[in-house]
Amino acid sequence: MSYDVVVLGSGPGGYVAAIHAAQAGFKTAIIEKEPTKRLGGTCLLRGCIPTKALLNTADILDKARHAEDFGITLSDPKIDIKKVQDYKKKVVKKNAGGVSYLMKKNKIDVHLGHGRIVKKGVISIEADGKMTEIKTKHLILATGSEVAHLPFVKMDHKRIIDSDDILDMEEVPSHLVVVGAGAVGCEFASIYLRYGSETTLIELAEHILPIEDVEVSKEVEKSFKKQGMKVLTASKLSEVKSTKTGVTLVVDTPKGKENISCSHLLIATGRKPVTSDCGLKNTKVKVDKRGVVEVNEMMQTAESWIYAIGDIVDTAWLAHVASREGSIAVDHIAGKNPQPIKHNLVPNCTYCHPEVASVGLTERKAKEAGHKIKAGTFPFSAIGKATIMGQGEGFVKIVCDEKYNEILGVHIVGPKATELITEGTLAMELESTIEEILNTIHPHPTLSEAMAEAAHAVMGHTIHM
């Protein structure tokens, strides 16, 4: 079989690239080695989608516990973790089926098996002990990432677990310790805290969610502690031992060593690219010691016929970035002149409670970049819709350039932050000034009014505060 474009990997980068290629008129195939023979990659099968399903259950449970605040009487709402898992599996199954349907609709050939580059234009596929070969003019590598473990921690995948393991747990830990307070760690800590686990969050950096604006990180930490979570920052896990009933830890904290006993330890300290066994040694593609593939802004490698996207390249490891990179690669193959990604305008989203979202520069980064800045912050507690929802925590913060009032960054912590951030992303894409936010009518009552009020705060004259 011979193709114009073959995509290796069916995650949100890979399947979007395949669809875009087929719609551009290319004869297209996609190769996926997932043992369950499902498409969708890590994001759909054991990442974004199932995690957000578990978070949705936590949100509903939290609302049920506070139903009295809204005039509804409920008696002792409880979590049924097996039913939660059933719900999560249905969500994943539906979405995976949707990707398979899109392959059929766009006449994309699906090859299930382990794909490897043999030589220029030739890809082998190993499946069920058999080897076949296909030919292609162009290859898009979208093999994604996998969980990275700490070298001194022996994983047993029962008590000492990673983000793959915890997604399939059919028990609520009595005490969950999470090491790593990035997006993944904060989301799982937020889930199981509300499911009823005693929860401890440990972060090496000075603040949780260390890539976010410091004010945002402090607000989330304050909320986590108010909800009952123990948070240890500037702290390092130094010893781990399994016992018959759980795990014992030694943590180096600013106040000295702390011994912790828990039922489960979740290691959420990062991921690593999956590039070691896809035949790159048979090419001139440049790969660094981490396994990251070098590409240009069109996602093209040192081999002109090979492109790479998603978690195997040195850009933000986010599903929405991978999807855009897939489209750019295909457009470049098609001879178009696609616009490269503006990496400073990629939105970050963390779906813990409260939610966090941001785009652009933090206040600190803006100052380090030499900008003379002004910033405005407005709390959700002064927004009518947030009060109606019973979710007054958090704020919207806008950072802008003092000289021209150009928006440099938008940072949100609070209700629906991950939905609200799109206004900030679009504003920055259009190089908007703060005046253009002020001149945009925001409907009332909505959470989006916090964006307008934050713009007023930048200019020193808030309306509702």
SEVOMAR-619694 format. One record per residue (C-alpha): residue number from 1; residue in three letters; x, y, z. Coordinates in steps of 0.02 Angstrom, whole numbers, plus 50000, padded with zeros to 5 digits. Each point is the difference from the previous one (the first is absolute). Layout:
+-----+------+-------+-------+-------+
: seq : type :    px :    py :    pz :
+-----+------+-------+-------+-------+
: NUM :  ALA :     X :     Y :     Z :
...
+-----+------+-------+-------+-------+
This chain:
+-----+------+-------+-------+-------+
: seq : type :    px :    py :    pz :
+-----+------+-------+-------+-------+
:   1 :  MET : 50000 : 50000 : 50000 :
:   2 :  SER : 50060 : 50174 : 49958 :
:   3 :  TYR : 49945 : 50165 : 50078 :
:   4 :  ASP : 50030 : 50185 : 49985 :
:   5 :  VAL : 49998 : 50024 : 50189 :
:   6 :  VAL : 50019 : 49875 : 50142 :
:   7 :  VAL : 49975 : 50055 : 50180 :
:   8 :  LEU : 50081 : 49900 : 50139 :
:   9 :  GLY : 49891 : 50020 : 50155 :
:  10 :  SER : 49814 : 50038 : 50020 :
:  11 :  GLY : 49995 : 50127 : 50141 :
:  12 :  PRO : 49929 : 50175 : 49979 :
:  13 :  GLY : 50150 : 50048 : 49896 :
:  14 :  GLY : 50001 : 49844 : 49893 :
:  15 :  TYR : 49817 : 49978 : 49961 :
:  16 :  VAL : 49976 : 50186 : 49964 :
:  17 :  ALA : 50150 : 49994 : 49881 :
:  18 :  ALA : 49927 : 49847 : 49913 :
:  19 :  ILE : 49829 : 50080 : 49977 :
:  20 :  HIS : 50077 : 50162 : 49939 :
:  21 :  ALA : 50107 : 49903 : 49875 :
:  22 :  ALA : 49853 : 49899 : 49935 :
:  23 :  GLN : 49895 : 50156 : 49981 :
:  24 :  ALA : 50143 : 50079 : 49902 :
:  25 :  GLY : 49988 : 49859 : 49874 :
:  26 :  PHE : 50145 : 49893 : 50058 :
:  27 :  LYS : 49986 : 49810 : 50008 :
:  28 :  THR : 50024 : 49979 : 50187 :
:  29 :  ALA : 50031 : 49863 : 50129 :
:  30 :  ILE : 50021 : 50001 : 50188 :
:  31 :  ILE : 50094 : 49872 : 50105 :
:  32 :  GLU : 49960 : 49967 : 50183 :
:  33 :  LYS : 50083 : 49874 : 50118 :
:  34 :  GLU : 49877 : 50020 : 50147 :
:  35 :  PRO : 49978 : 49823 : 50074 :
:  36 :  THR : 49811 : 50026 : 50018 :
:  37 :  LYS : 49993 : 50040 : 49813 :
:  38 :  ARG : 49914 : 50165 : 50031 :
:  39 :  LEU : 50040 : 50167 : 49923 :
:  40 :  GLY : 50021 : 50165 : 50093 :
:  41 :  GLY : 50169 : 49985 : 50082 :
:  42 :  THR : 50046 : 50044 : 50179 :
:  43 :  CYS : 49889 : 50155 : 50004 :
:  44 :  LEU : 49841 : 49907 : 49962 :
:  45 :  LEU : 50036 : 49830 : 50079 :
:  46 :  ARG : 50098 : 50041 : 50158 :
:  47 :  GLY : 50026 : 50187 : 50009 :
:  48 :  CYS : 49893 : 50154 : 49966 :
:  49 :  ILE : 49831 : 49918 : 49971 :
:  50 :  PRO : 49990 : 49870 : 50141 :
:  51 :  THR : 50080 : 50121 : 50123 :
:  52 :  LYS : 49870 : 50133 : 49961 :
:  53 :  ALA : 49862 : 49871 : 50022 :
:  54 :  LEU : 50065 : 49964 : 50176 :
:  55 :  LEU : 50011 : 50187 : 50033 :
:  56 :  ASN : 49821 : 50023 : 49941 :
:  57 :  THR : 49943 : 49871 : 50126 :
:  58 :  ALA : 50097 : 50092 : 50136 :
:  59 :  ASP : 49916 : 50163 : 49949 :
:  60 :  ILE : 49827 : 49922 : 50007 :
:  61 :  LEU : 50036 : 49919 : 50168 :
:  62 :  ASP : 50060 : 50167 : 50068 :
:  63 :  LYS : 49840 : 50085 : 49939 :
:  64 :  ALA : 49894 : 49863 : 50077 :
:  65 :  ARG : 50085 : 50024 : 50168 :
:  66 :  HIS : 49955 : 50185 : 49992 :
:  67 :  ALA : 49826 : 49976 : 49928 :
:  68 :  GLU : 49921 : 50076 : 50156 :
:  69 :  ASP : 50080 : 50166 : 49953 :
:  70 :  PHE : 49888 : 50002 : 49845 :
:  71 :  GLY : 49840 : 49943 : 50085 :
:  72 :  ILE : 50015 : 49814 : 49957 :
:  73 :  THR : 49996 : 49865 : 50132 :
:  74 :  LEU : 50108 : 49848 : 49966 :
:  75 :  SER : 50043 : 49866 : 50127 :
:  76 :  ASP : 50185 : 49956 : 50019 :
:  77 :  PRO : 50064 : 49992 : 49819 :
:  78 :  LYS : 50139 : 49872 : 49982 :
:  79 :  ILE : 50122 : 49943 : 49868 :
:  80 :  ASP : 49980 : 49827 : 49921 :
:  81 :  ILE : 50170 : 49978 : 49919 :
:  82 :  LYS : 49948 : 49849 : 49895 :
:  83 :  LYS : 49857 : 50098 : 49924 :
:  84 :  VAL : 50118 : 50146 : 49973 :
:  85 :  GLN : 50116 : 49883 : 49904 :
:  86 :  ASP : 49854 : 49939 : 49896 :
:  87 :  TYR : 49954 : 50180 : 49957 :
:  88 :  LYS : 50181 : 50040 : 49955 :
:  89 :  LYS : 50013 : 49845 : 49888 :
:  90 :  LYS : 49841 : 50049 : 49907 :
:  91 :  VAL : 50070 : 50173 : 49967 :
:  92 :  VAL : 50164 : 49928 : 49935 :
:  93 :  LYS : 49912 : 49868 : 49895 :
:  94 :  LYS : 49887 : 50130 : 49918 :
:  95 :  ASN : 50145 : 50115 : 49958 :
:  96 :  ALA : 50111 : 49858 : 49936 :
:  97 :  GLY : 49857 : 49941 : 49892 :
:  98 :  GLY : 49983 : 50177 : 49934 :
:  99 :  VAL : 50181 : 50000 : 49942 :
: 100 :  SER : 49977 : 49833 : 49912 :
: 101 :  TYR : 49844 : 50068 : 49914 :
: 102 :  LEU : 50097 : 50152 : 49939 :
: 103 :  MET : 50132 : 49885 : 49924 :
: 104 :  LYS : 49865 : 49908 : 49901 :
: 105 :  LYS : 49910 : 50160 : 49951 :
: 106 :  ASN : 50161 : 50074 : 49930 :
: 107 :  LYS : 50055 : 49836 : 49917 :
: 108 :  ILE : 50158 : 49985 : 50105 :
: 109 :  ASP : 50077 : 49826 : 50009 :
: 110 :  VAL : 50030 : 49944 : 50179 :
: 111 :  HIS : 50144 : 49879 : 50034 :
: 112 :  LEU : 50004 : 49928 : 50176 :
: 113 :  GLY : 50175 : 49953 : 50052 :
: 114 :  HIS : 50173 : 50066 : 50042 :
: 115 :  GLY : 50064 : 50112 : 49862 :
: 116 :  ARG : 50186 : 50027 : 49966 :
: 117 :  ILE : 50097 : 50091 : 49866 :
: 118 :  VAL : 50098 : 49874 : 49894 :
: 119 :  LYS : 50076 : 50120 : 49875 :
: 120 :  LYS : 49947 : 50152 : 49901 :
: 121 :  GLY : 49818 : 49981 : 49953 :
: 122 :  VAL : 49978 : 49827 : 50078 :
: 123 :  ILE : 49912 : 49964 : 50165 :
: 124 :  SER : 49986 : 49827 : 50080 :
: 125 :  ILE : 49850 : 49951 : 50105 :
: 126 :  GLU : 50016 : 49861 : 50130 :
: 127 :  ALA : 49834 : 49926 : 50055 :
: 128 :  ASP : 49956 : 49831 : 50076 :
: 129 :  GLY : 50173 : 49933 : 49961 :
: 130 :  LYS : 49990 : 50046 : 49816 :
: 131 :  MET : 50095 : 50135 : 49907 :
: 132 :  THR : 49936 : 50099 : 49852 :
: 133 :  GLU : 50067 : 50151 : 49909 :
: 134 :  ILE : 49919 : 50154 : 49925 :
: 135 :  LYS : 50073 : 50141 : 49897 :
: 136 :  THR : 49973 : 50187 : 50022 :
: 137 :  LYS : 50059 : 50164 : 49928 :
: 138 :  HIS : 49985 : 50087 : 50168 :
: 139 :  LEU : 49998 : 49943 : 50182 :
: 140 :  ILE : 49933 : 50095 : 50149 :
: 141 :  LEU : 50066 : 49936 : 50167 :
: 142 :  ALA : 49871 : 50023 : 50138 :
: 143 :  THR : 50053 : 49865 : 50122 :
: 144 :  GLY : 49966 : 50104 : 50156 :
: 145 :  SER : 50067 : 49980 : 50176 :
: 146 :  GLU : 49993 : 49881 : 50147 :
: 147 :  VAL : 50011 : 50018 : 50187 :
: 148 :  ALA : 50174 : 50036 : 50069 :
: 149 :  HIS : 50046 : 49928 : 50170 :
: 150 :  LEU : 50123 : 50059 : 50133 :
: 151 :  PRO : 50158 : 49894 : 49989 :
: 152 :  PHE : 50008 : 49965 : 50188 :
: 153 :  VAL : 49817 : 49950 : 50018 :
: 154 :  LYS : 49955 : 49819 : 49963 :
: 155 :  MET : 49826 : 49998 : 49923 :
: 156 :  ASP : 49888 : 49854 : 50048 :
: 157 :  HIS : 49848 : 50074 : 49909 :
: 158 :  LYS : 49888 : 49953 : 50147 :
: 159 :  ARG : 50051 : 50113 : 50144 :
: 160 :  ILE : 50136 : 50099 : 49912 :
: 161 :  ILE : 49912 : 50055 : 49842 :
: 162 :  ASP : 50006 : 50116 : 49850 :
: 163 :  SER : 49866 : 50096 : 49906 :
: 164 :  ASP : 49959 : 49848 : 49892 :
: 165 :  ASP : 49973 : 49890 : 50153 :
: 166 :  ILE : 49890 : 50120 : 50097 :
: 167 :  LEU : 49877 : 50019 : 49856 :
: 168 :  ASP : 49947 : 49819 : 50021 :
: 169 :  MET : 49995 : 49990 : 50190 :
: 170 :  GLU : 49841 : 49926 : 50071 :
: 171 :  GLU : 50029 : 50062 : 50176 :
: 172 :  VAL : 50014 : 50172 : 50076 :
: 173 :  PRO : 50168 : 50014 : 50090 :
: 174 :  SER : 49987 : 50034 : 50186 :
: 175 :  HIS : 50151 : 50114 : 49985 :
: 176 :  LEU : 50070 : 50050 : 49830 :
: 177 :  VAL : 50168 : 50087 : 49988 :
: 178 :  VAL : 50032 : 50084 : 49833 :
: 179 :  VAL : 50178 : 50045 : 49951 :
: 180 :  GLY : 50005 : 50135 : 49868 :
: 181 :  ALA : 49882 : 50149 : 50000 :
: 182 :  GLY : 49990 : 50037 : 49815 :
: 183 :  ALA : 49836 : 49983 : 49907 :
: 184 :  VAL : 49991 : 49810 : 50016 :
: 185 :  GLY : 50043 : 49996 : 50185 :
: 186 :  CYS : 49882 : 50141 : 50046 :
: 187 :  GLU : 49856 : 49922 : 49903 :
: 188 :  PHE : 50016 : 49830 : 50083 :
: 189 :  ALA : 50024 : 50078 : 50172 :
: 190 :  SER : 49843 : 50103 : 49970 :
: 191 :  ILE : 49902 : 49847 : 49942 :
: 192 :  TYR : 50040 : 49887 : 50147 :
: 193 :  LEU : 49990 : 50136 : 50131 :
: 194 :  ARG : 49817 : 50023 : 49950 :
: 195 :  TYR : 49974 : 49812 : 49985 :
: 196 :  GLY : 50042 : 49991 : 50185 :
: 197 :  SER : 50186 : 49958 : 50008 :
: 198 :  GLU : 50116 : 50083 : 50122 :
: 199 :  THR : 50113 : 50086 : 49875 :
: 200 :  THR : 50178 : 50065 : 50007 :
: 201 :  LEU : 50080 : 50094 : 49854 :
: 202 :  ILE : 50190 : 50016 : 49989 :
: 203 :  GLU : 50090 : 50119 : 49881 :
: 204 :  LEU : 50186 : 50031 : 49978 :
: 205 :  ALA : 49975 : 50179 : 49938 :
: 206 :  GLU : 49957 : 50147 : 50110 :
: 207 :  HIS : 49819 : 50000 : 49942 :
: 208 :  ILE : 49876 : 49871 : 49933 :
: 209 :  LEU : 49959 : 50019 : 49815 :
: 210 :  PRO : 50173 : 50078 : 49978 :
: 211 :  ILE : 49974 : 50058 : 49820 :
: 212 :  GLU : 49853 : 50110 : 50050 :
: 213 :  ASP : 50001 : 50178 : 50064 :
: 214 :  VAL : 50053 : 50002 : 50182 :
: 215 :  GLU : 49836 : 50081 : 50057 :
: 216 :  VAL : 49904 : 49860 : 49915 :
: 217 :  SER : 50107 : 49864 : 50079 :
: 218 :  LYS : 49978 : 50076 : 50173 :
: 219 :  GLU : 49811 : 50012 : 49975 :
: 220 :  VAL : 49987 : 49815 : 49952 :
: 221 :  GLU : 50109 : 49948 : 50146 :
: 222 :  LYS : 49893 : 50103 : 50119 :
: 223 :  SER : 49842 : 49918 : 49931 :
: 224 :  PHE : 50073 : 49824 : 50010 :
: 225 :  LYS : 50046 : 50027 : 50183 :
: 226 :  LYS : 49828 : 50072 : 50037 :
: 227 :  GLN : 49924 : 49843 : 49924 :
: 228 :  GLY : 50105 : 49893 : 50117 :
: 229 :  MET : 50151 : 49955 : 49895 :
: 230 :  LYS : 50175 : 49999 : 50073 :
: 231 :  VAL : 50120 : 50091 : 49883 :
: 232 :  LEU : 50190 : 49991 : 50016 :
: 233 :  THR : 50097 : 50115 : 49883 :
: 234 :  ALA : 50189 : 50020 : 49980 :
: 235 :  SER : 50001 : 49819 : 50059 :
: 236 :  LYS : 50087 : 49846 : 49932 :
: 237 :  LEU : 49957 : 49816 : 50013 :
: 238 :  SER : 50158 : 49914 : 50064 :
: 239 :  GLU : 49949 : 49825 : 50057 :
: 240 :  VAL : 49858 : 49882 : 49954 :
: 241 :  LYS : 49961 : 49830 : 50076 :
: 242 :  SER : 49855 : 49882 : 49967 :
: 243 :  THR : 49915 : 49915 : 50145 :
: 244 :  LYS : 49864 : 49868 : 50010 :
: 245 :  THR : 49869 : 50134 : 50028 :
: 246 :  GLY : 50068 : 50147 : 49901 :
: 247 :  VAL : 50152 : 50110 : 49973 :
: 248 :  THR : 50115 : 50097 : 50116 :
: 249 :  LEU : 50090 : 50155 : 49940 :
: 250 :  VAL : 50134 : 50119 : 50056 :
: 251 :  VAL : 49980 : 50177 : 49932 :
: 252 :  ASP : 50130 : 50136 : 50015 :
: 253 :  THR : 49904 : 50161 : 50036 :
: 254 :  PRO : 50057 : 50177 : 50042 :
: 255 :  LYS : 49962 : 49957 : 50182 :
: 256 :  GLY : 50101 : 49838 : 49997 :
: 257 :  LYS : 49965 : 49817 : 49963 :
: 258 :  GLU : 49820 : 49941 : 50013 :
: 259 :  ASN : 49944 : 49819 : 50010 :
: 260 :  ILE : 49836 : 49959 : 49915 :
: 261 :  SER : 49902 : 49837 : 49995 :
: 262 :  CYS : 49867 : 49980 : 49865 :
: 263 :  SER : 49897 : 49868 : 49914 :
: 264 :  HIS : 50052 : 50053 : 49823 :
: 265 :  LEU : 50139 : 50102 : 49922 :
: 266 :  LEU : 49970 : 50081 : 49830 :
: 267 :  ILE : 50155 : 50051 : 49903 :
: 268 :  ALA : 49949 : 50143 : 49885 :
: 269 :  THR : 50169 : 50076 : 49959 :
: 270 :  GLY : 49996 : 49999 : 49811 :
: 271 :  ARG : 49996 : 49904 : 49837 :
: 272 :  LYS : 50127 : 49946 : 49868 :
: 273 :  PRO : 49988 : 49988 : 49809 :
: 274 :  VAL : 49969 : 49832 : 49917 :
: 275 :  THR : 50134 : 49998 : 49864 :
: 276 :  SER : 50118 : 49858 : 50045 :
: 277 :  ASP : 49922 : 49865 : 49891 :
: 278 :  CYS : 49928 : 50078 : 49843 :
: 279 :  GLY : 50150 : 49978 : 49885 :
: 280 :  LEU : 50078 : 50172 : 50017 :
: 281 :  LYS : 50173 : 49918 : 50000 :
: 282 :  ASN : 49969 : 49962 : 49816 :
: 283 :  THR : 49982 : 50186 : 49961 :
: 284 :  LYS : 50094 : 50164 : 50016 :
: 285 :  VAL : 49869 : 50068 : 50119 :
: 286 :  LYS : 50083 : 50089 : 50147 :
: 287 :  VAL : 49948 : 49941 : 50173 :
: 288 :  ASP : 50070 : 50068 : 50164 :
: 289 :  LYS : 50044 : 49899 : 50154 :
: 290 :  ARG : 49822 : 50020 : 50068 :
: 291 :  GLY : 49928 : 49921 : 49842 :
: 292 :  VAL : 49932 : 50166 : 49935 :
: 293 :  VAL : 49999 : 50020 : 49811 :
: 294 :  GLU : 50071 : 50158 : 49921 :
: 295 :  VAL : 49883 : 50087 : 49879 :
: 296 :  ASN : 49984 : 50168 : 49914 :
: 297 :  GLU : 49849 : 50113 : 50019 :
: 298 :  MET : 49910 : 49900 : 49864 :
: 299 :  MET : 50024 : 49842 : 50108 :
: 300 :  GLN : 50122 : 49929 : 49871 :
: 301 :  THR : 50149 : 49897 : 50059 :
: 302 :  ALA : 50175 : 49987 : 49927 :
: 303 :  GLU : 49924 : 49871 : 49881 :
: 304 :  SER : 49891 : 50106 : 49886 :
: 305 :  TRP : 49870 : 49861 : 49978 :
: 306 :  ILE : 49978 : 49977 : 50189 :
: 307 :  TYR : 49904 : 50118 : 50115 :
: 308 :  ALA : 49978 : 49988 : 50188 :
: 309 :  ILE : 49864 : 50074 : 50112 :
: 310 :  GLY : 49932 : 49995 : 50176 :
: 311 :  ASP : 50088 : 49936 : 50155 :
: 312 :  ILE : 50156 : 49944 : 49905 :
: 313 :  VAL : 50053 : 50177 : 49952 :
: 314 :  ASP : 50059 : 50144 : 50108 :
: 315 :  THR : 49838 : 50098 : 50009 :
: 316 :  ALA : 49862 : 50003 : 50132 :
: 317 :  TRP : 49940 : 49822 : 50028 :
: 318 :  LEU : 49815 : 50040 : 49983 :
: 319 :  ALA : 49867 : 49916 : 49894 :
: 320 :  HIS : 49946 : 50162 : 49918 :
: 321 :  VAL : 50180 : 50039 : 49952 :
: 322 :  ALA : 50024 : 49827 : 49924 :
: 323 :  SER : 49842 : 50019 : 49896 :
: 324 :  ARG : 50056 : 50167 : 49931 :
: 325 :  GLU : 50174 : 49931 : 49964 :
: 326 :  GLY : 49921 : 49858 : 49901 :
: 327 :  SER : 49905 : 50123 : 49892 :
: 328 :  ILE : 50157 : 50103 : 49971 :
: 329 :  ALA : 50099 : 49846 : 49946 :
: 330 :  VAL : 49865 : 49949 : 49875 :
: 331 :  ASP : 49983 : 50175 : 49929 :
: 332 :  HIS : 50188 : 50006 : 49975 :
: 333 :  ILE : 49996 : 49832 : 49911 :
: 334 :  ALA : 49862 : 50071 : 49890 :
: 335 :  GLY : 50113 : 50143 : 49947 :
: 336 :  LYS : 49904 : 50132 : 50095 :
: 337 :  ASN : 50079 : 50132 : 50110 :
: 338 :  PRO : 49924 : 49966 : 50172 :
: 339 :  GLN : 50023 : 50123 : 50142 :
: 340 :  PRO : 50115 : 49930 : 50134 :
: 341 :  ILE : 49933 : 49981 : 50175 :
: 342 :  LYS : 50023 : 50153 : 50110 :
: 343 :  HIS : 50058 : 49905 : 50152 :
: 344 :  ASN : 49977 : 50150 : 50114 :
: 345 :  LEU : 49814 : 49992 : 49959 :
: 346 :  VAL : 49969 : 49819 : 50047 :
: 347 :  PRO : 49871 : 49990 : 50141 :
: 348 :  ASN : 50036 : 49892 : 50152 :
: 349 :  CYS : 49856 : 49918 : 50094 :
: 350 :  THR : 49993 : 49906 : 50164 :
: 351 :  TYR : 49831 : 49925 : 50046 :
: 352 :  CYS : 50019 : 49988 : 50188 :
: 353 :  HIS : 49881 : 50090 : 50119 :
: 354 :  PRO : 50016 : 50147 : 49983 :
: 355 :  GLU : 50041 : 49994 : 49815 :
: 356 :  VAL : 50155 : 50088 : 49932 :
: 357 :  ALA : 50033 : 50067 : 49825 :
: 358 :  SER : 50126 : 50120 : 49926 :
: 359 :  VAL : 50072 : 50067 : 49840 :
: 360 :  GLY : 50150 : 50110 : 49967 :
: 361 :  LEU : 50125 : 50070 : 50124 :
: 362 :  THR : 49988 : 49994 : 50188 :
: 363 :  GLU : 50034 : 50164 : 50089 :
: 364 :  ARG : 50174 : 49939 : 50047 :
: 365 :  LYS : 50042 : 49941 : 49823 :
: 366 :  ALA : 49937 : 50164 : 49925 :
: 367 :  LYS : 50116 : 50099 : 50113 :
: 368 :  GLU : 50145 : 49883 : 49962 :
: 369 :  ALA : 49967 : 50028 : 49814 :
: 370 :  GLY : 50027 : 50186 : 50026 :
: 371 :  HIS : 49819 : 50058 : 49994 :
: 372 :  LYS : 49943 : 50143 : 50107 :
: 373 :  ILE : 49834 : 49926 : 50051 :
: 374 :  LYS : 49839 : 50037 : 50088 :
: 375 :  ALA : 49882 : 49866 : 50063 :
: 376 :  GLY : 49821 : 49991 : 50058 :
: 377 :  THR : 49912 : 49867 : 50103 :
: 378 :  PHE : 49815 : 49976 : 50033 :
: 379 :  PRO : 49925 : 49868 : 50117 :
: 380 :  PHE : 49858 : 49883 : 49954 :
: 381 :  SER : 49925 : 50037 : 50172 :
: 382 :  ALA : 49939 : 50166 : 49927 :
: 383 :  ILE : 49920 : 49919 : 49847 :
: 384 :  GLY : 49813 : 49965 : 50011 :
: 385 :  LYS : 50003 : 49839 : 49899 :
: 386 :  ALA : 50140 : 49928 : 50109 :
: 387 :  THR : 49896 : 50038 : 50154 :
: 388 :  ILE : 49850 : 49913 : 49921 :
: 389 :  MET : 50109 : 49848 : 49968 :
: 390 :  GLY : 50072 : 50004 : 50177 :
: 391 :  GLN : 50175 : 50011 : 49926 :
: 392 :  GLY : 50074 : 50165 : 50051 :
: 393 :  GLU : 50180 : 49941 : 50018 :
: 394 :  GLY : 50136 : 50067 : 49887 :
: 395 :  PHE : 50025 : 50144 : 49880 :
: 396 :  VAL : 50045 : 50058 : 49825 :
: 397 :  LYS : 50168 : 50086 : 49980 :
: 398 :  ILE : 50055 : 50094 : 49845 :
: 399 :  VAL : 50180 : 50052 : 49970 :
: 400 :  CYS : 50030 : 50132 : 49868 :
: 401 :  ASP : 50134 : 50112 : 49929 :
: 402 :  GLU : 49996 : 50173 : 50079 :
: 403 :  LYS : 50051 : 50096 : 49843 :
: 404 :  TYR : 49875 : 49933 : 49874 :
: 405 :  ASN : 49877 : 49908 : 50115 :
: 406 :  GLU : 50028 : 49840 : 49899 :
: 407 :  ILE : 49945 : 49845 : 50095 :
: 408 :  LEU : 50150 : 49892 : 50047 :
: 409 :  GLY : 49916 : 49866 : 50106 :
: 410 :  VAL : 49834 : 49943 : 50071 :
: 411 :  HIS : 49992 : 49893 : 50156 :
: 412 :  ILE : 49840 : 49925 : 50072 :
: 413 :  VAL : 49967 : 49898 : 50156 :
: 414 :  GLY : 49820 : 49960 : 50041 :
: 415 :  PRO : 49837 : 49934 : 49925 :
: 416 :  LYS : 50008 : 49949 : 49815 :
: 417 :  ALA : 50175 : 50074 : 49983 :
: 418 :  THR : 50042 : 49874 : 49864 :
: 419 :  GLU : 49853 : 50062 : 49895 :
: 420 :  LEU : 50026 : 50185 : 50036 :
: 421 :  ILE : 50183 : 50000 : 49945 :
: 422 :  THR : 49952 : 49996 : 49816 :
: 423 :  GLU : 49952 : 50184 : 50004 :
: 424 :  GLY : 50174 : 50042 : 50061 :
: 425 :  THR : 50081 : 49886 : 49872 :
: 426 :  LEU : 49903 : 50077 : 49856 :
: 427 :  ALA : 50034 : 50176 : 50064 :
: 428 :  MET : 50186 : 49967 : 50002 :
: 429 :  GLU : 49996 : 49915 : 49829 :
: 430 :  LEU : 49923 : 50161 : 49933 :
: 431 :  GLU : 50129 : 50105 : 50095 :
: 432 :  SER : 49860 : 50086 : 50094 :
: 433 :  THR : 50023 : 50143 : 50120 :
: 434 :  ILE : 49913 : 50014 : 50167 :
: 435 :  GLU : 49883 : 50130 : 49924 :
: 436 :  GLU : 49932 : 49871 : 49878 :
: 437 :  ILE : 49952 : 49887 : 50145 :
: 438 :  LEU : 49916 : 50149 : 50083 :
: 439 :  ASN : 49904 : 50041 : 49840 :
: 440 :  THR : 49939 : 49820 : 49983 :
: 441 :  ILE : 49828 : 49981 : 50080 :
: 442 :  HIS : 49997 : 49851 : 50118 :
: 443 :  PRO : 49826 : 49927 : 50033 :
: 444 :  HIS : 49926 : 50009 : 50174 :
: 445 :  PRO : 49992 : 49898 : 50106 :
: 446 :  THR : 50148 : 49894 : 49943 :
: 447 :  LEU : 50169 : 49948 : 50066 :
: 448 :  SER : 50078 : 50088 : 49850 :
: 449 :  GLU : 49963 : 50166 : 50083 :
: 450 :  ALA : 50153 : 49965 : 50109 :
: 451 :  MET : 50108 : 50023 : 49844 :
: 452 :  ALA : 49925 : 50172 : 49967 :
: 453 :  GLU : 50018 : 50049 : 50182 :
: 454 :  ALA : 50182 : 49944 : 50002 :
: 455 :  ALA : 50027 : 50113 : 49848 :
: 456 :  HIS : 49922 : 50143 : 50099 :
: 457 :  ALA : 50117 : 49956 : 50144 :
: 458 :  VAL : 50150 : 50018 : 49885 :
: 459 :  MET : 49943 : 50177 : 49963 :
: 460 :  GLY : 49968 : 50036 : 50184 :
: 461 :  HIS : 49811 : 50012 : 50000 :
: 462 :  THR : 49900 : 49842 : 50036 :
: 463 :  ILE : 49812 : 50016 : 49992 :
: 464 :  HIS : 49936 : 49870 : 50123 :
: 465 :  MET : 50133 : 50014 : 50134 :
+-----+------+-------+-------+-------+
